[in-house]
Amino acid sequence: MDNKEKVKYFYQHVTSNNLIEEVPEYVSNDCTIRIGEKIIPVGIDGMKQHIIEVKKTYPDLKMTIIRQYCDGEYVISEFVMEGTHKGEWLGMKPTGKKLYITGVDIDKVVDGKIVEHGGAANTFEALFEAKIIQPAP
C-alpha cells in the first residue's frame, strides 16, 4: 500500500471498526498531534486512547474518506464521520441523534506509519444542525 492507501485504510477500517490492536501497524510510536504550531507527543498509546474515547461518544462511528491529496510525506484526507451521539462529550449528555461531521486530516507518513497528525472537523456545525446546541437568545 502507498501512503494514501495506508491512511485511508487506517481511518475507514481501523478507526471505524475499533481495531485497536492494529494501530501499531499504521501509527509510529513517535507520533505527534499538531495543533497550529503546537506539537503534542501522543505515540501509539495516545492514538489508541483517542479512538477508544471517540467510540465511547459515537459507538457506531464510521469514517469515509471522500478524496485525498498527497505531497511528499503528507497525506491530506477529506472525510465524513457519521455516528450516533450515545456518550457524554464536553458536558453534553447523549442525544441519540445521528451526526454527520465533515473535516480534513493532515497526516505525515514516514516509513509507512503516521508520525504526525493534524486537521480540523466541523463538529459545531454538525451539533447545530442536529439541534444539540443552539445560539443564545
Secondary structure as UniProt FT lines:
FT   HELIX           3..9
FT   HELIX           10..15
FT   TURN            16..18
FT   HELIX           20..22
FT   HELIX           23..26
FT   STRAND          27..35
FT   TURN            36..37
FT   STRAND          38..41
FT   HELIX           43..57
FT   TURN            59..60
FT   STRAND          62..71
FT   TURN            72..73
FT   STRAND          74..84
FT   TURN            90..91
FT   STRAND          98..110
FT   TURN            111..112
FT   STRAND          113..121
FT   HELIX           123..129
FT   TURN            130..131
//
